[in-house]
Amino acid sequence: MRAALFSGGKDSTLAVHKMHERGMPVDLLISMVSENEFSYMFHRPNIRYTQMQAESMGIEHRYFNTKGEKEKELEDLESALKECGVTELVTGAIASRYQADRINSICGKLGILHHAPLWGIDPLEELKELSENFNVIVTQVAAEGFDDQILGHRLDEFMIDRLVALHNTHKTNLLFEGGEAESFVLDGPLFRKRVVIRKSHIEWKGSVGQLVMEEAELQEK
């Protein structure tokens, strides 16, 4: 069973795409639903809509709950992998040793082969591919300089220029691995239908802004 740890964001979606390009399709998408808004391991914004993305891609999908407590949340992931009989795990890890080391530890313990097709990718290379072939929107921001010009907007050439400028001035991570932002994929090469947001609103809590998806549907392309 080849499964992907799937948040619905740009990295996990692109990782699934890369595996299919390699002729190694993913059989199952696993989404960890964290009670902790600032989980160290798992993406939370709009996680319930991952089921819609999975349906669009024609891939089986399962949710698993976790309290999102540091380190303990790894035990919840381990239980999920065991329950699903996972033998290969795909993640969207890029450069974060914190996440990669912990995933590798779990996989080593369970005898699971870990695939990280984006590991070491050039940030601008990934951003360009996403802007050209996917419809990705930013659903949460939590860093200096990340504002309404980024939150809720599509990842396109204008956005990339803005992210590069922020990286140059504030040393932010271009691919958000420092927690600067979160994203959601509305369409991509594997999507048979696009996700259309019918109703949403923006919430700000201090310096953290979030696009809350209230209603969405799949629409023919």
N, C-alpha and C positions, 0 to 999 in steps of 0.2 A: 504494500500500500504506500504509494507516494503521495504525501500530503504537504500542503503549504500552510504556514502560519500566516493568516490573512486578516489584515485590518481594513481593507478597502481603500487604503491610501496608495500613493504613487509607487512606493518601493516594493510593497508586497505584490501589487498588481503587475508591475513590470517584471518582477522575478518570475511570476507564473508564466508570463508571456515568453520570457527568455527560455524557460524550460521547454515550452511547446515548440519554440523555434529549433531547439536541439533534438527534437524528436523524442522528448521525455515528458509527455503530458502528465499533468497533475490529476490525481484521482479524487482528491478531497481537499476542501478548504476548511481550516479550523480557525474560528474567531474566538479569542478569549475576551470575555466581557468583564471588565474590571470595575469594582465598586469605587476604586480610588481614581479620582479624576487625574491625578498626576502619577500614575503607575510608572515605575522605572523601566518596565519591559513592554507593556501593552498599550496600544493606541485606543482611545475611548470615543472621541467625537463621532457621532452618527454611526456607531458600530452596528446598530440594528439593520441598517440598510445594506450590509454586506450580503445578506440573503438575496437581495434583489440583483446584485452584481453577479453572484454565483449562478442564479437562474439564467441571467443573460448569457453567461459563458458556458452554460450546460455542464457545470461541475457540481458534484455533491457538496453539501455544506453542513457544518455542525457548529453550534455555539457551546462554549463551556464557561462557567462562572468562576471568578476569582475575586478575593477581597482586595487584591492588588497590593498586599503588604510586601515590602522589600524582602527579597530572597524567598519568602514563603510562597510567593506567587509562582515560583519555579516548580514547586511541588504540585501545584494545580496543573501546570502545563505537562509535567511528567505523567500525571494521572490520565490526562486527556490523550496523550500519545499512546499510552498503554491500552486504554479503552478502545481506541480506534485501530489498534494493530498496525501502527505506522512502522514501516521499515526504512523509509527515506523521507527526510524532511527538507522542505524548501523554505528559505527565509529571504527577506529583503535586506539583510545586513550589508552594509557598505564599508564602514570603517570603524564602527564602534566596538572596541574590545570588550566593553562591559557586557553588551548583549551577545556578541559572538562567542566569548569564552564560556558564558553560562549555557548557551545553546549547545555548544560542543561538549560540555561536561555532561549534560543530560543525554545527548545522543550517544556519547561514549558509554555511558552507564547502561543504556538500553539496547546497544548494538544497532543504532540507527545511523544511516549514512546522511550527513548533512550537506545539502547543496546551497551555496550562497552565490548565485550567478552574477550578482552585482558587486561582489567584494572587490574593492580596489578600483572601481570604475571612476573615470574622470567626471567630476561633478557637472561640468558644462556639457560633456557628452550626454550624460543622462538627461539633463534639463532640455537639451535640444531635441532628443528623441521623444521625450514626453510632450513637448510643445507641438511637434510636428505630427505625431501619430496617435496621441491620446487627448482626451478632454479631461483635464485635471483642475479642480478648484481648491483653493485654500480654505479650510474650514475652521482653523484655530490659529491664533497668533499669540505669542507670549515672550516677546523680546523687544528691546529698544529699537525704534524705527519701523517696526512691523505694525501697520495701521490700517485704516479703512481703504487705502489704495491697494492693499494686498488681500485683506480678509474678504472672502466671498468671491474673489476674482479668479479668472482662468489663468493657468500657467501658460503664458505666451511670450513672444519676444520682448514686449514691454516689461512684463514681469521679470524675465531673466535679467534684463538691464538693471532693474530696480534691486534685485537680489545681489547682483555683483557690486553695485554701489554700496549697499549695506554691508556686504562682506569686507569691502575695502575700508570703510569708515569705522565699523563696529566689530570686525572680525567674526561675524556671524557665520554659521555653517550654511553653505549654499544648498545643501540637501536636508537641512533642518535636523540633523542628528544631535544637535545640542538642545533640542526641544523648542527651537524658535517658532515652529509652526507645525500644523498637521494638514493633511490633504485628503481629498476624496476623488475617486475616478468615476466620471459619468459615462465615458465611452472609451473604447480601445479596439485594437484589431481582433481580439477574441470575443468581443461583445456582439451577440446576434441582434440585440436591441440596446438602445441607449437609455440611460437613467435620466429622467426629466424631473426636476424639482418643481413641485406645484405650489408649495407653501413653505416659507422659511422666515426666520427672523434672526437678528444679530443681538447678542448679549455681551456686555462688557462687565468684568469683575476686576476692577483695578486695571492692571496692565494686560490682562488676559481677555482676549476677545474671541467669541465663537459664533460661527454660523450654525444655527440649529435647524436641521431639516425636519419639518413637521409632516409634510406629505410629499410623496414621490411616486412615480410610476414608470413602467417600462414602455417605451414607444418604438415603433418600427423605424428602422434606419432608411 
